[in-house]
Amino acid sequence: MSDRIDIPTADGAMPALRFLPESGTGPGIVLFQEIFGLTDYIQARAADLAALGYVVIAPEIYWRLDDSEIDYSRDDAMQQAMGLMQQLDWPTTVGDGVATVVAARNDEHIRGGLGVLGFCFGGGLAFNVAASTAVDVLVSYYGSAIPGLLDFAGDVTAPSLHHFGLADDFIPVDVVERIHAAVDREGVRFETYDGAGHAFDNPDPTFHHAEASAAAWRNTVDFLATEFPATR
């Protein structure tokens, strides 16, 4: 079950989708998209999290752009998505992420804390948001911006789970190791997956690695149940 809501920002209302668990209330998770936007895949993961008992809010991060539509019938869909991401101003985007956290804290359906979770572009955004405002938990899937954000690692104090594939053309193994060294502390879980490339959780055959996707989701469910349970 999902509905559309507005997130207040200094520049107007940012649209978002809210997914409710069967109970109608629960701890909150702000879910940040990949570069492709709030696709069916991201909405399916939001529904998966809601089925676990969380209230999920997924902001439309491209809301400031004049044209954020991607034509998936074209061979250059990836280039279209990269072009959209490159139009974003990163500090403003982080501010929109923080605004979503603030709005979620005031959401009548959210009870029992708030976490952030993101995929790819959204994994880096979730990391930066967790460094900028207090959250109860962070889950980042192959956060593509994290290599440039490691100076903020000490500001991320929430229990955290990071997922990285070891066959990622965008984040090579030596960079994964550097990220691990920077974020490593008590309360941080760092999982890597042999043979998995970038965006391995995305079901598109171009990206999908079935074993890594299933293992990472099991690890995510286990981590959330331990560090941020939906029922307390």
C-alpha positions in Angstrom: 0.0 0.0 0.0 1.5 3.3 -1.0 0.4 6.9 -1.3 1.9 10.2 -2.5 3.0 12.8 0.0 4.9 16.1 -0.1 8.1 16.8 1.7 8.6 20.4 2.7 11.8 22.1 1.6 12.9 25.7 1.5 12.2 25.7 -2.3 8.8 24.0 -2.2 7.2 20.6 -1.9 9.2 17.6 -3.0 7.0 14.7 -4.0 7.6 11.3 -2.4 6.0 7.9 -2.1 5.1 6.5 1.3 4.6 2.7 1.8 2.8 1.5 4.9 3.1 -1.9 6.6 0.0 -3.9 7.2 -0.3 -2.5 10.8 -0.3 1.1 9.4 2.5 2.2 11.7 6.1 1.2 12.5 9.7 2.5 12.5 10.6 4.6 9.5 13.0 4.1 6.6 13.9 6.8 4.1 14.7 5.0 0.9 16.9 6.7 -1.7 16.7 5.8 -5.3 19.3 4.7 -7.9 20.1 7.1 -10.8 17.1 5.7 -12.7 14.7 7.3 -10.2 11.7 5.7 -8.4 11.5 2.8 -10.8 9.3 -0.3 -10.3 12.4 -2.0 -8.8 12.9 0.7 -6.1 9.2 0.7 -5.4 9.3 -3.1 -5.1 12.1 -2.9 -2.5 10.1 -0.3 -0.6 7.2 -2.7 -0.6 9.5 -5.4 0.7 10.6 -3.2 3.5 7.0 -2.3 4.3 6.2 -6.1 4.4 8.8 -6.3 7.2 6.9 -3.8 9.2 8.6 -0.5 8.3 7.0 2.7 7.1 9.0 3.6 4.0 9.3 7.1 2.4 11.0 7.4 -1.0 11.5 11.0 -2.2 11.6 11.9 -5.9 15.2 13.2 -5.9 15.0 14.5 -9.4 12.0 16.8 -8.6 14.0 20.0 -9.2 14.9 19.0 -12.8 12.7 20.3 -15.7 12.7 16.9 -17.5 13.5 13.8 -15.4 11.9 11.2 -17.7 14.0 8.3 -18.9 13.1 6.5 -22.1 13.9 2.9 -21.3 13.1 1.8 -24.8 16.3 3.5 -26.0 19.8 1.9 -25.9 21.1 5.0 -24.1 18.9 4.8 -21.0 22.0 4.6 -18.8 23.4 7.7 -20.4 20.1 9.5 -19.9 20.2 8.5 -16.2 23.8 9.6 -15.8 22.9 12.9 -17.4 20.1 13.5 -14.9 22.3 12.7 -11.9 25.0 15.1 -13.2 22.5 17.9 -13.3 22.0 17.6 -9.5 23.8 19.9 -7.1 25.1 17.6 -4.4 24.8 19.8 -1.3 21.2 20.7 -2.4 20.4 17.0 -2.9 21.8 16.1 0.5 19.6 18.9 1.9 16.6 17.3 0.2 17.6 14.0 1.8 17.8 15.6 5.3 14.5 17.4 4.7 13.0 13.9 4.0 14.4 12.7 7.3 12.9 15.7 9.1 9.5 15.2 7.5 9.6 11.5 8.3 10.3 12.2 12.0 7.0 14.1 12.0 5.0 11.5 10.1 2.1 10.2 12.2 2.7 6.7 10.9 6.3 6.5 12.0 6.9 5.2 15.5 10.1 3.7 16.9 12.9 5.5 15.2 14.1 6.3 11.7 16.8 4.8 9.3 18.1 5.5 5.8 18.7 3.0 3.0 19.9 3.6 -0.5 21.0 1.9 -3.7 24.0 3.1 -5.9 23.6 6.9 -6.1 21.2 6.6 -3.2 23.6 4.6 -1.2 26.1 7.4 -1.3 23.3 9.9 -0.6 22.1 7.8 2.4 25.7 7.8 3.8 26.0 11.6 3.5 22.6 12.2 5.0 23.5 9.9 7.9 26.6 12.0 8.4 24.5 15.2 8.4 21.7 14.3 10.7 21.0 11.7 13.4 19.5 8.5 12.2 19.1 5.1 13.9 20.5 2.9 11.1 22.2 3.1 7.7 22.1 0.5 4.9 24.0 1.4 1.8 24.1 -0.8 -1.4 27.3 0.0 -3.4 27.2 3.7 -2.6 28.8 5.2 -5.7 29.5 8.6 -4.1 31.1 7.2 -0.9 34.7 7.2 -2.2 34.5 11.0 -2.4 32.8 11.3 1.0 35.2 9.4 3.3 36.1 12.6 5.2 32.5 12.3 6.6 33.0 8.7 7.8 33.6 9.7 11.4 30.3 11.6 11.4 28.3 8.5 10.6 27.6 7.1 14.1 24.5 5.0 13.4 24.9 1.2 13.1 25.6 0.7 9.4 25.6 -2.1 6.8 27.5 -1.7 3.5 27.2 -4.0 0.5 29.8 -4.1 -2.4 30.3 -6.4 -5.3 33.9 -7.4 -6.0 33.5 -7.3 -9.8 32.2 -3.7 -9.8 33.6 -1.7 -12.7 32.6 1.6 -11.1 34.0 0.8 -7.6 37.1 -1.4 -8.0 38.3 -3.7 -5.2 41.1 -1.4 -4.1 38.5 1.4 -3.6 36.2 -1.0 -1.8 39.1 -1.8 0.6 39.7 1.9 1.1 36.0 2.4 2.0 36.1 -0.5 4.4 39.1 0.9 6.2 37.5 4.3 6.5 34.1 3.2 7.8 35.3 0.3 10.0 34.3 0.6 13.6 32.1 -1.1 16.1 28.6 -1.2 14.8 29.6 -1.4 11.1 28.9 -4.5 9.1 30.7 -4.7 5.7 29.7 -7.3 3.2 31.3 -8.1 -0.1 30.1 -10.4 -2.9 32.4 -12.4 -5.3 31.5 -12.0 -8.9 28.9 -9.3 -8.4 29.1 -6.1 -10.4 27.6 -2.7 -9.8 23.9 -2.5 -9.1 23.8 -6.3 -8.6 20.5 -6.1 -6.8 18.7 -4.5 -9.7 16.7 -7.2 -11.5 17.5 -5.8 -15.0 19.6 -8.6 -16.7 22.3 -6.0 -17.5 23.1 -5.7 -13.8 21.5 -8.6 -11.8 23.5 -11.1 -9.9 21.0 -13.5 -8.4 23.1 -15.0 -5.7 24.6 -11.7 -4.5 21.1 -10.1 -4.6 19.6 -12.8 -2.5 22.5 -12.9 -0.1 22.6 -9.1 0.3 18.8 -9.0 1.0 19.2 -11.7 3.6 22.0 -9.7 5.2 19.9 -6.6 5.1 16.9 -8.3 6.8 19.1 -9.8 9.4 20.9 -6.5 10.1 17.6 -4.6 10.4 16.1 -7.3 12.7 19.2 -7.0 15.0 19.9 -3.2 14.9 16.5 -1.7 14.0 13.7 -4.2 14.6 10.2 -3.4 13.3 8.6 -4.9 16.3 10.0 -4.2 19.7 
